[in-house]
């Protein structure tokens, strides 16, 4: 039995991509490798339906700092607690490891999700870019092994930080098992009724920020023929960008086709499975979990031909240039009207998604752990 420690801040306090990655990884580990002891280090805890499992399960030991030690605990003081707990292996789940940890001799892994801030620094605060760059570089240079969540991210790590290829393993991420199970019609209808949604709609799930390209989706929708003007259900947050999207939609005459909702995480699988089309034409992603959620849900996916998205979508994705509203519009028309193409993409996507099941990816992760523990 080994004692494995995790930077668990995102597990308890982030409810989008990084948090979903961390929670899914730990749930899968305890399902397929229940013999280890798992220690979760977090500066604070948000109690939600998504975090309760980790607080209730006897398989996890949750460690938080005393109030007197909270300042800089995650970056510096956490190391002393990791040593005190006699941790055999530490895994930083989101881009960073505590300073001073390499000097303890404890084998260390870091997961790097993306280096989008290096590609689009203008979309981040100046200070955040400096902090991210310092923390990410330190983690890459001082961990014993780096897990990249896509080949795209691996290339970026090598390019921006000069890391040797043999120090990086690509281990993809899975999604919550809820997306892998078919929801009954009653569950789908309940979601439609609760949010007053039409039976047929397109779906977007993701943060409302520049690089996710919802403005491009609105441009494409404006060019659709009248018979295909389906509403777009938007799940995500981001006030400033949302206002820009609404303004463009009003200018293009499609504002009444945008429906912004905030469903619970448990309601998302039914929402995906009811959608006619999932759109995700992002300019840059570390991986793109929503694409995988859509593939498992049996819905056609329109996504980008750049960054990691061709890896996430595989043959199930209809790939477009995210900068071309015309290509996006043509993709929407094809996937909404060509029944043979729809069936082909749905089947290919579901088949491709099987390589991202929890069991397959957990075995790859445990193999990485063993390479350091042994």
C-alpha positions in Angstrom: 0.0 0.0 0.0 1.3 3.5 -0.9 0.4 6.9 0.4 -0.3 9.1 -2.6 -0.8 12.9 -2.1 -2.7 15.3 -4.4 -3.0 19.0 -4.8 -6.8 19.0 -4.4 -7.7 22.7 -4.5 -9.5 22.2 -7.8 -11.4 19.1 -6.6 -13.1 21.2 -3.9 -13.3 24.6 -5.4 -13.4 24.4 -9.2 -16.5 23.3 -11.1 -15.4 23.5 -14.7 -12.6 21.7 -16.6 -9.8 21.5 -14.0 -12.1 20.4 -11.2 -13.9 17.9 -13.4 -10.6 16.4 -14.5 -9.4 16.1 -10.8 -12.7 14.6 -9.5 -13.0 12.1 -12.3 -9.4 11.0 -12.0 -9.7 10.4 -8.2 -13.1 8.6 -8.5 -11.7 6.3 -11.1 -8.6 5.6 -9.0 -10.6 4.6 -6.0 -12.9 2.4 -8.2 -10.1 0.5 -9.9 -7.3 0.8 -7.3 -8.9 0.9 -3.9 -5.8 -0.5 -2.1 -3.9 2.8 -1.9 -4.2 5.6 0.7 -5.2 8.9 -1.0 -4.4 12.2 0.7 -6.1 15.4 -0.6 -4.4 18.7 0.2 -6.6 21.8 -0.2 -6.5 25.3 1.3 -10.3 25.3 1.6 -13.4 23.2 0.9 -16.7 24.0 -0.9 -19.4 21.5 0.1 -21.4 20.7 -3.0 -23.0 17.5 -4.4 -19.9 17.1 -6.5 -17.4 17.3 -3.6 -19.4 15.4 -1.0 -18.1 12.0 -2.2 -14.6 13.0 -1.4 -15.6 14.3 2.1 -17.6 11.2 2.9 -15.5 8.4 1.5 -13.2 6.7 4.0 -10.7 6.2 1.1 -9.6 9.9 1.3 -7.8 11.8 4.0 -8.5 15.6 3.5 -5.8 17.9 4.8 -6.3 21.6 5.2 -4.0 24.2 6.8 -4.7 25.6 10.3 -6.0 29.2 10.1 -2.6 30.5 11.3 -0.8 28.8 8.4 -3.3 29.6 5.5 -1.1 32.3 3.9 1.1 30.8 1.1 0.2 27.3 2.4 -0.5 25.8 -1.0 2.7 27.2 -2.6 5.1 26.8 0.3 3.9 25.4 3.6 2.1 22.4 2.2 5.5 20.7 1.7 6.0 20.2 5.5 2.5 18.5 5.8 3.3 16.2 2.8 6.6 15.1 4.5 4.8 14.7 7.9 2.2 12.4 6.3 5.0 10.2 4.9 3.6 10.6 1.3 5.3 8.1 -1.2 4.2 10.0 -4.3 2.8 13.5 -4.9 0.7 14.4 -7.9 0.0 18.1 -8.7 -3.3 17.8 -10.6 -3.3 21.3 -12.1 -0.1 22.8 -13.3 1.8 23.3 -10.1 3.6 21.6 -7.2 4.6 23.2 -3.9 7.9 24.9 -3.8 10.5 23.0 -1.8 8.9 19.6 -2.5 11.7 18.4 -5.0 14.3 18.8 -2.2 12.4 16.2 0.0 13.1 13.4 -2.4 9.4 12.5 -2.7 8.7 11.4 -6.3 6.5 14.1 -7.9 4.2 14.2 -11.0 2.5 17.3 -12.4 -0.4 17.4 -14.9 -0.2 20.2 -17.4 -3.5 20.8 -19.0 -2.7 23.6 -21.4 -0.4 26.6 -22.0 -3.1 28.7 -23.7 -1.8 31.8 -21.8 1.4 31.5 -23.8 -0.5 31.6 -27.1 -3.0 34.2 -26.1 -1.5 36.4 -23.3 -3.7 39.3 -24.3 -6.7 37.4 -23.1 -5.3 37.2 -19.5 -4.3 39.8 -16.9 -0.7 40.7 -17.2 0.1 39.6 -13.6 -1.7 36.3 -14.1 0.5 35.5 -17.1 3.6 36.1 -15.1 2.4 34.0 -12.2 1.3 31.1 -14.4 4.5 31.1 -16.3 6.6 31.0 -13.2 4.6 28.2 -11.5 4.1 26.1 -14.6 7.8 26.3 -15.5 8.9 25.4 -12.0 6.6 22.4 -12.0 7.8 21.2 -15.4 11.4 21.6 -14.5 11.3 20.1 -11.0 8.7 17.2 -11.3 10.0 13.7 -12.0 7.3 13.2 -14.6 4.9 15.4 -16.5 1.5 14.2 -17.6 0.2 16.2 -20.6 -3.5 15.7 -21.3 -3.0 15.8 -25.1 -0.3 15.6 -27.7 -1.0 19.3 -28.4 -0.2 20.2 -24.8 2.9 18.0 -24.9 4.2 19.9 -28.0 3.7 23.2 -26.1 5.6 22.0 -23.0 8.5 21.0 -25.2 8.4 24.2 -27.2 7.9 26.8 -24.4 9.8 25.2 -21.6 12.4 23.1 -23.4 11.5 19.9 -21.6 12.8 16.6 -23.0 10.2 14.5 -24.7 11.0 11.4 -22.5 9.9 13.3 -19.4 6.4 13.8 -20.7 3.6 11.2 -20.9 0.4 11.9 -22.7 -2.5 10.5 -20.6 -5.9 11.7 -21.8 -8.7 12.5 -19.5 -12.1 10.8 -19.1 -15.4 12.4 -18.3 -17.9 11.6 -15.5 -19.6 8.2 -15.9 -23.0 9.9 -15.9 -22.4 10.9 -19.6 -21.8 7.2 -20.5 -25.2 6.1 -19.4 -28.3 6.6 -21.6 -30.9 8.7 -19.8 -34.6 7.7 -20.0 -37.0 9.9 -21.9 -38.5 11.0 -18.5 -35.2 12.5 -17.4 -34.7 14.3 -20.7 -38.3 15.7 -20.6 -37.9 16.8 -17.0 -34.9 19.0 -18.0 -36.8 20.4 -21.0 -39.7 21.3 -18.8 -37.6 22.8 -16.0 -35.8 25.2 -18.3 -38.7 25.7 -20.7 -36.6 24.3 -23.6 -37.9 23.3 -27.1 -37.5 19.6 -28.1 -34.9 20.4 -30.8 -31.9 22.6 -30.1 -28.1 23.0 -30.6 -26.0 22.9 -27.4 -22.8 24.7 -26.3 -21.2 23.9 -22.9 -18.2 25.9 -21.7 -16.9 29.2 -20.2 -18.0 32.3 -21.9 -14.6 33.7 -22.9 -12.9 34.9 -26.0 -11.0 31.8 -27.1 -14.1 29.5 -26.8 -15.5 31.4 -29.8 -19.2 31.7 -29.1 -19.2 34.9 -31.2 -18.2 32.8 -34.2 -21.1 30.4 -33.5 -23.6 33.4 -33.5 -22.2 34.5 -36.9 -22.7 31.0 -38.3 -26.2 30.8 -36.9 -27.1 34.1 -38.6 -26.4 32.5 -42.0 -28.5 29.4 -41.5 -31.6 28.9 -43.8 -34.9 29.7 -42.0 -35.9 26.0 -41.7 -32.7 25.2 -39.7 -32.7 28.2 -37.4 -32.6 26.0 -34.2 -32.2 27.7 -30.9 -28.7 27.4 -29.2 -28.8 26.4 -25.5 -25.7 27.9 -23.8 -24.4 26.5 -20.6 -21.6 28.6 -19.1 -20.6 31.7 -17.3 -18.7 34.9 -18.2 -20.6 38.2 -18.0 -18.4 40.5 -20.1 -18.2 38.1 -23.1 -21.8 37.1 -22.7 -22.9 40.7 -23.3 -20.8 40.9 -26.4 -22.4 37.7 -27.7 -25.9 39.0 -27.0 -25.1 42.3 -28.7 -23.8 40.5 -31.8 -26.9 38.2 -31.8 -29.1 41.2 -31.6 -27.3 42.9 -34.5 -27.6 39.7 -36.6 -31.3 39.1 -35.7 -30.8 35.8 -33.8 -31.0 37.0 -30.2 -34.3 35.2 -29.7 -32.5 31.9 -30.6 -30.0 32.1 -27.7 -31.1 30.4 -24.5 -28.7 30.8 -21.5 -29.3 28.4 -18.7 -27.4 27.2 -15.6 -28.4 23.5 -15.0 -26.9 21.4 -12.3 -24.1 19.0 -13.2 -26.4 16.1 -12.7 -28.8 17.5 -15.4 -26.1 17.9 -18.1 -26.1 14.3 -19.5 -29.8 14.5 -20.2 -29.3 17.9 -21.9 -26.5 16.6 -24.1 -28.6 13.5 -25.1 -31.5 15.7 -26.1 -29.4 18.0 -28.3 -29.5 17.8 -32.1 -26.0 19.1 -32.4 -23.1 20.0 -30.0 -21.0 23.0 -31.1 -17.5 23.7 -29.7 -15.4 25.7 -32.1 -12.7 26.8 -29.6 -9.4 28.3 -30.7 -7.4 26.5 -28.0 -8.0 23.7 -25.5 -5.8 21.5 -23.4 -8.1 18.7 -24.3 -11.8 19.6 -24.5 -13.8 17.4 -22.1 -17.2 18.7 -23.4 -16.4 17.2 -26.7 -15.9 13.8 -25.0 -19.1 14.2 -23.1 -20.9 14.8 -26.4 -19.3 11.7 -28.0 -20.5 9.5 -25.2 -23.9 11.1 -25.3 -24.5 10.1 -28.9 -24.8 13.6 -30.3 -23.0 14.9 -33.5 -20.1 17.2 -32.7 -19.0 20.3 -34.6 -15.6 21.4 -33.4 -12.3 23.0 -34.5 -9.5 21.6 -36.6 -6.9 23.2 -34.4 -5.2 22.7 -31.0 -6.1 19.5 -29.2 -9.7 19.3 -30.6 -9.0 16.9 -33.4 -7.5 14.5 -30.7 -10.6 14.9 -28.5 -13.1 14.4 -31.3 -11.4 11.8 -33.5 -13.4 10.5 -36.5 -16.6 11.5 -34.7 -16.0 15.2 -35.0 -16.9 17.4 -37.9 -13.9 19.7 -38.0 -13.9 23.3 -39.1 -11.7 26.4 -39.1 -12.8 28.2 -36.0 -12.1 31.5 -37.8 -14.6 30.8 -40.6 -18.3 31.4 -39.8 -19.0 30.1 -43.3 -17.4 26.7 -42.6 -19.2 26.5 -39.3 -22.5 27.2 -41.0 -21.9 24.6 -43.7 -21.1 22.1 -40.9 -24.3 22.9 -39.0 -26.3 22.4 -42.2 -24.6 19.1 -43.0 -25.0 17.7 -39.5 -28.6 18.8 -39.1 -29.9 17.6 -42.6 -27.7 14.7 -43.8 -29.1 11.7 -41.9 -26.4 9.3 -43.2 -23.6 11.7 -42.1 -25.2 12.1 -38.6 -25.5 8.4 -38.1 -21.9 7.9 -39.3 -20.5 10.6 -37.0 -22.5 9.5 -34.0 -21.3 5.8 -34.4 -17.7 6.7 -35.1 -17.7 9.2 -32.1 -19.1 6.7 -29.7 -16.6 4.0 -30.8 -13.7 6.5 -30.5 -14.8 7.5 -27.0 -14.2 4.0 -25.7 -10.5 4.7 -25.5 -11.3 7.4 -22.9 -13.1 5.2 -20.4 -12.1 5.4 -16.8 -10.6 1.9 -16.6 -8.4 2.4 -19.7 -7.0 5.7 -18.6 -6.6 4.8 -14.9 -4.4 1.9 -15.9 -2.2 4.3 -17.8 -2.0 6.6 -14.8 -1.2 3.8 -12.4 1.6 2.6 -14.8 3.1 6.1 -14.6 2.9 6.0 -10.8 4.6 2.7 -10.7 7.4 3.9 -12.9 8.3 6.3 -10.1 7.4 4.2 -7.0 9.4 1.2 -8.2 
